[in-house]
Amino acid sequence: MSAVVLIILAIVIFIVAYLTYGRYLAKSWGIDPKRPTPAHTMEDGVDYVPAKTPVLMGHHFSSIAGAGPVNGPIQAAFFGWVPCFLWIVIGGIFFGAVQDFGSLFISIRHEGKSLGEVIEATIGRKARVLFTVFAWLVLLLVIAAFADIVANSFIGASYGGSTSNGSVATASLLFIPLAICFGFVVYRKNAPIVVSSIVGVILLAACVGLGLAFPLNVPKGVWIGFVFVYIIIASVTPVWILLQPRDYLSSFLLYFMMIAAIIGIIGATIFDPASTQFSTPAFTGFSVGGSFLFPTLFITIACGAVSGFHSLIASGTTSKQLDNEKDALLVGYGSMLIECVLAVISLIAIGTLSVDGTQASVQAALGLEAISPTIIFGTAISNFFAVIGLPAGAVEATKTIIMLAVSCFCLTSLDTGTRLGRFMFQELFATSKSGEKNILSNMYVATIITAICGFVLCLAGYTKVWPLFGAANQLVAVPAFLAIATYLKKVGRNNKMLYFPIIFMACATITSLILTFKNNLMSIINQTAEGTALFTCVLQDIIIVPLVILAIILIVDGGKVLIKKEEAAQAE
């Protein structure tokens, strides 16, 4: 398979899907451009702030992207590129984009409230409490993991990192004051968005240039401390000061990375068609190395197809900034399809570098001591430009910018995740009906508790439970689909397109957790795990049991409510 054929095919399919299925959903669900959004009816200058459509698009896209669409396809490619590509396309169009769009839609129809509160209104209070606790714990894992990833991407050359890492750190630090200035100029001085964007992108390029010229040389411990101080501040700062402008400007990095990758693929194909031919097989089997295609593929490729985390963002921060209901299609459905394109590019990266779809084969071919999806992605794209004939310095700069983009989106997902964790913690301990306030619902208290818990988990070794994140993340999608389906039935709208995603994702997540439990249990019984490995197996199995119970309760409760509403609708 030629990479250029695959990327063009994917882009065409996603454009057609947006213009047909996306618009069909908007019409079926009753998107109303004349209906005021919560950003206007509940504007508070902190969380509820109307955002210009390109700015909100940048925020949402940057927040949902993170490292997921880069990591997932590369990690799952050992099954072959065909099943990965099919899941990205089918999952993105009929699962992921539907979930993101639907979560955003039902949130704006519930005063911009988060998914947990919407679940209470559509399914019940017990489901809301269980979901909110579970989602908050998932966000803690996201905070711990992404903080570690960002800190690793900043480590200086003298402390086990590289010069490229130092360049990423410098550019990222300069980017923060740039974003603040951009927000002030656009939202307080009403500067034209087009002119401001052009100047902002030029200054962003200057930040990258300064990063390349003056890389920082700082150890990981300092960066971890910096990251947690930053996310505490970012979580309580009005969105127009930092969150909106930072995410908007950072989205240009991602757009640049994707456009550069597409240009590189097309250019390399013209200069040397063999350089963009897949080495990875089309399909390697339904069971590879002890991993089954179902459910492994559908858990591993999450953000590039469907990710429960997206529903938290859509209903957590994005819904509070949507200026007009008609923009929900572009922001919710459109952003996910763009992310699917990024996932296809990641699949091309591993497909052109690996002979068997594994990271190990790339590591051996490149002669590297350590390998990661980000390195594979950056290496593949920069290799395309080397084939075109760019000088070595430009190729290395391209690789650094790609690493900066991935790191930048991890940091974006990190501060958005912290804000979402704050929202959920506040809602969990919200003011009672009697009017008595709970100190735990205070914005600052909720932020500090969420950040400290994430910090402790980061230092304690989140890697011991990280393997459960995939299934836990996908599990969030199930109540999200249920809440969307229940609301649509309640208001008399078509919800049939949600039934299969509910059933499929429930089966995939529960099967994944059960298989992990079984494998850990066999390792314990057969005494093949010792020391830290044994502790990890026991810890994971202890966590899996309540996760499965929670999943079953949410599915049963949500299913009962949905069935009752279906029966009531048929009786009318």
C-alpha positions in Angstrom: 0.0 0.0 0.0 1.2 3.5 -0.9 1.0 6.0 1.9 -0.2 8.8 -0.4 -3.2 6.7 -1.5 -4.1 5.9 2.1 -4.0 9.5 3.3 -5.9 10.9 0.3 -8.5 8.2 0.6 -8.9 9.0 4.3 -9.3 12.7 3.8 -11.9 12.2 1.1 -13.9 9.8 3.2 -13.9 12.1 6.2 -15.0 15.2 4.2 -17.9 13.2 2.7 -18.8 11.9 6.2 -18.9 15.5 7.6 -21.0 16.8 4.8 -23.5 13.9 4.9 -23.6 12.0 8.2 -22.6 15.0 10.3 -25.3 17.2 8.8 -27.8 14.4 9.1 -27.1 14.2 12.8 -27.4 18.0 13.3 -30.8 17.9 11.5 -32.0 14.8 13.3 -31.1 16.1 16.8 -32.6 19.6 16.2 -29.6 21.9 16.2 -31.1 25.4 16.5 -28.9 28.5 15.6 -31.4 30.8 17.2 -31.3 29.2 20.6 -29.0 31.0 23.1 -26.1 28.9 24.4 -25.0 28.7 28.1 -21.9 30.8 27.2 -24.3 33.7 26.8 -27.1 32.9 29.3 -24.7 31.9 32.1 -21.7 34.0 31.2 -19.5 34.5 34.3 -16.1 35.6 32.9 -14.3 32.6 34.3 -15.7 29.3 32.8 -18.7 30.5 30.8 -17.2 32.8 28.1 -18.4 32.9 24.5 -15.5 32.1 22.2 -15.0 32.9 18.6 -15.5 29.8 16.5 -11.9 29.4 15.3 -10.6 29.9 18.9 -13.0 27.3 20.4 -12.2 24.9 17.5 -8.5 25.3 18.4 -9.2 24.8 22.1 -11.3 21.7 21.6 -9.1 20.1 19.0 -5.9 20.7 21.0 -7.5 19.3 24.1 -8.9 16.1 22.6 -5.7 15.4 20.5 -3.0 15.1 23.1 -0.7 12.1 22.3 -3.5 9.7 21.8 -3.9 9.7 18.0 -0.1 9.4 17.7 0.3 6.6 20.2 -2.7 4.4 19.5 -2.3 3.5 15.8 1.5 2.9 16.3 0.9 0.6 19.3 -1.8 -1.4 17.5 -0.1 -1.7 14.1 1.2 -5.2 14.9 -2.3 -6.5 13.9 -1.6 -5.0 10.4 -2.5 -1.7 8.8 -5.9 -2.8 7.4 -7.8 -3.4 10.6 -6.3 -0.3 12.1 -7.3 1.9 9.2 -10.8 0.4 9.1 -11.3 1.1 12.8 -10.0 4.7 12.5 -12.4 5.4 9.7 -15.5 3.5 10.9 -14.9 4.3 14.6 -14.2 7.9 13.9 -17.3 8.5 11.7 -19.9 6.4 13.6 -18.5 6.3 17.1 -16.1 9.0 18.1 -17.4 12.0 16.2 -21.0 11.0 17.2 -20.0 10.8 20.9 -18.1 14.2 20.8 -20.9 16.0 18.9 -23.6 14.4 21.1 -21.9 15.1 24.4 -21.4 18.7 23.4 -25.1 19.0 22.3 -26.7 17.5 25.4 -24.4 19.6 27.6 -25.5 22.9 26.0 -29.1 21.8 26.4 -28.4 21.3 30.1 -26.9 24.8 30.9 -23.4 23.7 29.9 -23.2 21.2 32.8 -20.7 18.4 32.7 -21.6 14.9 31.6 -22.1 13.7 35.2 -24.9 16.2 35.9 -26.5 15.5 32.5 -26.5 11.8 33.4 -28.4 12.6 36.6 -31.0 14.4 34.6 -31.3 11.6 32.0 -30.6 8.4 33.9 -30.6 9.1 37.6 -28.6 10.3 40.7 -27.0 7.0 41.5 -25.6 6.8 37.9 -24.4 10.3 38.2 -22.5 9.8 41.4 -20.9 6.6 40.2 -19.9 8.1 36.9 -18.5 11.3 38.4 -16.3 9.4 40.9 -15.1 7.1 38.2 -14.5 9.9 35.7 -12.6 11.9 38.3 -10.3 8.9 39.1 -9.7 8.5 35.3 -8.8 12.2 35.1 -6.3 11.7 38.0 -4.6 9.0 35.9 -4.5 11.3 32.9 -3.0 14.1 35.0 -0.4 11.8 36.5 0.6 10.3 33.1 0.6 13.5 31.0 2.6 15.3 33.7 5.2 12.6 33.5 5.1 12.7 29.7 5.5 16.5 29.5 8.3 16.4 32.1 10.1 13.7 30.1 9.9 15.8 27.0 11.5 18.8 28.8 14.5 17.0 30.4 17.8 18.7 29.5 20.8 17.0 27.8 22.8 16.8 31.0 20.1 14.9 32.8 19.4 12.0 30.4 17.4 14.0 27.9 18.5 15.7 24.7 19.1 19.0 23.1 15.7 18.7 21.3 14.0 18.2 24.7 15.6 21.5 25.9 14.4 23.3 22.8 10.9 22.0 23.4 11.0 23.3 27.0 12.2 26.8 26.0 9.5 27.1 23.3 6.8 25.9 25.7 7.7 28.4 28.4 7.8 31.3 25.9 4.5 30.1 24.5 2.6 30.8 27.9 3.1 34.6 28.0 2.5 34.7 24.3 -0.9 33.1 24.8 -1.8 35.5 27.7 -1.0 38.5 25.5 -3.0 37.1 22.6 -6.0 36.6 24.9 -5.8 40.1 26.3 -5.5 41.7 22.8 -8.4 39.7 21.3 -10.8 39.7 24.2 -10.1 43.0 25.9 -8.9 45.1 23.1 -11.2 43.5 20.4 -8.4 43.1 17.9 -9.4 41.4 14.6 -9.0 37.7 15.0 -7.4 37.3 11.5 -4.7 39.9 12.1 -4.1 38.7 15.7 -3.8 35.1 14.4 -1.2 36.0 11.8 0.9 37.9 14.4 0.4 35.2 16.9 1.6 32.5 14.5 4.6 34.6 13.6 5.5 35.0 17.3 4.8 31.3 17.8 7.4 30.5 15.1 9.8 32.9 16.9 9.3 30.9 20.1 10.2 27.8 18.3 13.3 29.5 16.8 14.4 30.7 20.2 13.9 27.2 21.5 16.1 25.8 18.9 18.8 28.4 19.6 18.6 28.4 23.4 17.6 24.9 24.7 17.1 24.7 28.5 19.1 22.1 30.5 16.9 21.3 33.6 16.3 17.9 35.4 13.0 16.1 35.4 12.1 16.8 39.0 12.1 20.5 38.5 9.8 20.1 35.5 7.3 17.9 37.4 7.1 20.6 40.0 6.6 23.3 37.4 3.9 21.4 35.5 1.8 20.9 38.7 2.1 24.6 39.7 1.2 25.6 36.1 -2.0 23.4 36.0 -3.2 24.6 39.4 -3.0 28.2 38.1 -4.5 27.3 34.6 -7.4 25.5 36.2 -8.7 28.5 38.0 -7.7 31.3 35.6 -10.5 32.7 33.4 -10.6 30.8 30.2 -10.1 33.8 28.0 -6.7 34.6 29.6 -4.9 31.3 29.1 -7.0 28.3 28.1 -8.7 29.7 25.0 -5.7 31.6 23.5 -3.2 28.9 24.4 -5.2 26.1 22.9 -6.1 28.2 19.8 -2.5 29.1 19.0 -1.2 25.6 19.8 -3.7 24.2 17.3 -1.7 25.9 14.6 1.3 23.7 15.6 -0.9 20.6 15.1 -2.3 21.9 11.8 1.3 22.7 10.7 2.4 19.2 11.8 -0.4 17.5 9.9 0.0 19.6 6.8 3.7 19.1 6.8 3.3 15.4 7.1 0.8 15.3 4.2 3.2 17.4 2.1 6.1 15.2 3.1 4.2 12.0 2.1 3.2 13.4 -1.3 6.6 14.9 -1.9 8.5 11.7 -0.9 6.2 9.6 -3.2 7.1 11.9 -6.1 10.8 11.7 -5.5 11.0 8.1 -4.4 7.8 6.0 -4.5 9.4 3.2 -2.6 9.9 5.4 0.5 6.2 5.7 1.1 5.3 2.0 0.5 4.1 0.1 3.6 6.5 -2.4 5.1 3.9 -3.5 7.7 1.6 -6.4 6.5 -2.0 -5.7 5.7 -3.3 -8.2 8.3 -1.4 -10.4 10.7 -4.2 -12.4 12.3 -7.0 -12.3 14.9 -4.6 -13.3 17.6 -1.0 -12.0 17.6 1.5 -12.6 20.5 -1.3 -13.5 22.9 -3.3 -10.4 22.1 -6.7 -10.8 20.5 -7.9 -8.4 17.8 -11.1 -8.0 19.8 -10.9 -6.2 22.1 -7.3 -5.1 22.0 -7.4 -3.1 18.8 -10.5 -1.2 19.9 -9.0 -0.3 23.3 -5.6 0.6 22.0 -6.7 2.9 19.2 -8.9 5.3 21.3 -8.4 9.0 20.5 -8.1 8.2 16.8 -11.5 6.5 16.7 -13.4 7.0 19.9 -12.3 8.1 23.3 -14.4 8.6 26.4 -12.1 11.4 27.5 -13.5 13.5 24.7 -17.0 13.4 26.1 -15.7 15.0 29.3 -14.0 17.8 27.4 -17.0 18.4 25.1 -19.4 18.6 28.1 -16.9 20.1 30.5 -15.1 23.1 28.9 -16.2 23.4 25.3 -20.0 23.6 26.0 -19.4 26.5 28.3 -17.7 28.5 25.5 -19.9 27.7 22.4 -21.1 30.9 20.9 -23.8 29.4 18.6 -25.5 26.0 18.5 -24.7 25.7 14.8 -21.0 25.6 15.6 -21.4 22.4 17.6 -21.2 20.4 14.3 -17.9 21.9 13.3 -16.4 21.9 16.8 -17.7 18.5 18.0 -18.0 16.4 14.9 -15.4 18.1 12.7 -12.6 18.2 15.3 -12.9 14.4 15.8 -12.6 13.8 12.0 -9.5 15.9 11.8 -8.0 13.9 14.7 -8.8 10.8 12.7 -6.6 12.1 9.9 -3.8 12.5 12.4 -4.3 8.9 13.4 -4.0 7.8 9.8 -0.8 9.8 9.5 0.5 7.9 12.6 -0.4 4.6 11.0 1.5 5.6 7.9 4.5 6.5 10.1 4.7 3.0 11.6 3.7 1.4 8.4 6.6 2.8 6.4 9.2 2.2 9.1 8.3 -1.2 10.5 8.5 -4.6 8.8 6.1 -6.2 11.2 4.2 -3.3 12.8 6.1 -3.4 16.1 8.0 -0.7 17.7 10.9 -3.1 18.4 11.6 -3.6 14.7 11.8 0.2 14.3 14.1 0.5 17.2 16.4 -2.2 15.8 16.4 -0.6 12.3 17.2 2.9 13.6 19.8 1.6 16.1 18.2 3.5 19.0 18.5 2.6 22.7 15.0 3.7 23.4 11.9 4.1 21.2 8.5 5.7 21.6 5.5 6.4 19.4 6.5 10.1 19.4 10.0 9.3 18.1 8.6 7.0 15.5 6.2 9.6 14.3 8.8 12.4 14.2 11.4 10.2 12.5 9.0 9.0 9.8 7.8 12.5 8.9 11.3 14.0 8.9 12.5 11.0 6.8 10.0 12.0 4.1 11.5 15.5 4.0 15.0 14.0 3.8 13.8 12.0 0.7 12.6 15.3 -0.8 16.1 16.7 -0.4 15.9 19.0 2.6 19.3 19.6 4.3 20.1 17.7 7.5 19.6 20.8 9.6 16.1 21.4 8.3 15.2 17.7 8.7 16.3 17.9 12.4 14.4 21.1 12.9 11.3 19.4 11.5 11.7 16.6 13.9 12.1 19.0 16.8 9.0 20.9 15.9 6.9 17.7 15.7 8.1 16.7 19.1 7.2 20.2 20.3 3.7 19.8 18.9 3.1 16.5 20.6 4.5 17.8 23.9 2.4 21.0 23.6 -0.8 19.0 23.1 0.0 16.8 26.1 0.3 20.0 28.2 -3.0 21.2 26.7 -4.8 18.0 27.6 -3.2 18.2 31.0 -4.5 21.6 32.0 -7.9 20.9 30.4 -8.0 17.6 32.3 -7.2 19.4 35.6 -10.0 21.9 35.0 -12.4 19.0 34.2 -11.3 17.3 37.4 -12.0 20.5 39.3 -15.5 20.7 37.8 -16.4 17.2 38.7 -15.0 17.4 42.2 -17.0 20.6 42.7 -20.2 19.0 41.4 -19.7 15.9 43.6 -19.7 18.2 46.7 -22.0 20.9 45.3 -24.1 23.1 47.5 -27.0 21.2 49.0 -30.7 22.1 48.3 -30.9 23.7 51.7 -28.4 26.3 50.6 -25.6 25.1 52.9 -22.2 25.4 51.1 -19.6 22.7 51.2 -16.0 23.9 51.4 -15.0 21.0 49.0 -17.1 22.6 46.3 -14.9 25.7 46.4 -13.1 26.2 43.1 -9.7 26.6 44.6 -10.0 23.8 47.1 -11.3 21.4 44.4 -8.3 22.4 42.2 -5.7 21.9 44.8 -7.1 18.5 45.9 -7.3 17.3 42.3 -3.8 18.5 41.5 -2.2 17.0 44.7 -3.9 13.6 44.1 -2.5 13.6 40.6 0.9 14.6 41.9 1.0 11.8 44.4 -0.1 9.3 41.8 2.6 10.6 39.4 5.3 10.1 42.0 3.9 6.8 43.3 4.2 5.2 39.9 1.1 5.6 37.8 2.6 3.0 35.3 1.4 0.2 37.6 -2.2 1.0 36.8 -1.8 2.7 33.4 -2.5 -0.5 31.4 -6.0 -0.2 32.8 -6.5 3.3 31.4 -7.4 2.2 27.9 -10.4 0.2 29.0 -11.3 2.7 31.7 -11.2 5.5 29.2 -13.3 3.6 26.7 -15.7 2.7 29.5 -16.5 6.4 29.9 -17.9 6.4 26.4 -20.7 3.9 27.3 -22.6 6.2 29.8 -21.9 9.1 27.4 -23.7 7.3 24.6 -26.5 6.2 27.0 -27.0 9.8 28.2 -27.2 11.1 24.6 -29.6 8.3 23.6 -31.8 8.8 26.6 -32.0 12.6 26.2 -32.8 12.3 22.5 -35.6 9.9 23.2 -36.9 12.1 25.9 -37.3 15.1 23.5 -38.6 12.9 20.7 -35.6 12.8 18.5 -34.0 9.9 16.6 -31.5 8.0 18.7 -31.2 4.7 16.8 -27.6 5.6 15.6 -26.4 5.2 19.2 -27.6 1.7 20.0 -24.8 -0.2 18.3 -22.0 2.0 19.7 -23.4 1.5 23.2 -23.5 -2.3 22.9 -20.1 -2.6 21.1 -18.2 -0.3 23.5 -19.7 -2.0 26.5 -18.6 -5.4 25.2 -15.1 -4.2 24.3 -14.4 -2.6 27.6 -15.8 -5.3 29.8 -14.0 -8.0 27.8 -10.7 -6.2 28.0 -11.0 -5.8 31.8 -11.9 -9.5 32.2 -9.0 -10.7 30.0 -6.6 -8.5 32.0 -8.0 -9.9 35.2 -7.6 -13.4 34.0 -4.0 -12.9 32.7 -3.0 -11.3 36.0 -4.6 -14.1 38.0 -2.8 -16.8 35.9 0.5 -15.0 36.5 -0.2 -15.0 40.3 -1.3 -18.7 40.3 1.6 -19.9 38.1 4.1 -17.7 40.1 5.4 -16.2 36.8 5.3 -12.7 38.4 7.6 -11.8 41.2 8.4 -8.7 43.2 7.1 -5.5 41.6 5.4 -7.4 38.8 3.4 -9.5 41.3 2.4 -6.4 43.2 1.2 -4.8 39.9 -0.8 -7.8 39.0 -2.6 -7.9 42.4 -3.2 -4.1 42.4 -4.6 -4.2 38.9 -7.0 -7.0 39.7 -8.2 -5.2 42.8 -9.0 -2.2 40.7 -10.6 -4.2 37.9 -13.3 -5.8 40.1 -15.0 -2.5 41.0 -14.6 -1.2 37.5 -16.5 -4.1 36.0 -19.2 -3.8 38.7 -19.4 -0.1 38.0 -19.7 -0.7 34.2 -22.5 -3.3 34.7 -24.5 -1.0 37.1 -24.2 2.0 34.7 -25.2 -0.1 31.7 -28.1 -1.8 33.5 -29.5 1.5 35.0 -29.0 3.4 31.8 -30.5 0.6 29.7 -33.6 0.4 32.0 -34.3 4.1 31.7 -33.7 4.0 27.9 -36.1 1.0 27.5 -38.8 2.7 29.6 -38.6 5.8 27.5 -38.8 3.7 24.3 -41.9 1.9 25.6 -43.4 5.2 26.7 -42.8 6.7 23.2 -44.3 3.7 21.5 -47.4 3.9 23.8 -48.1 7.5 22.8 
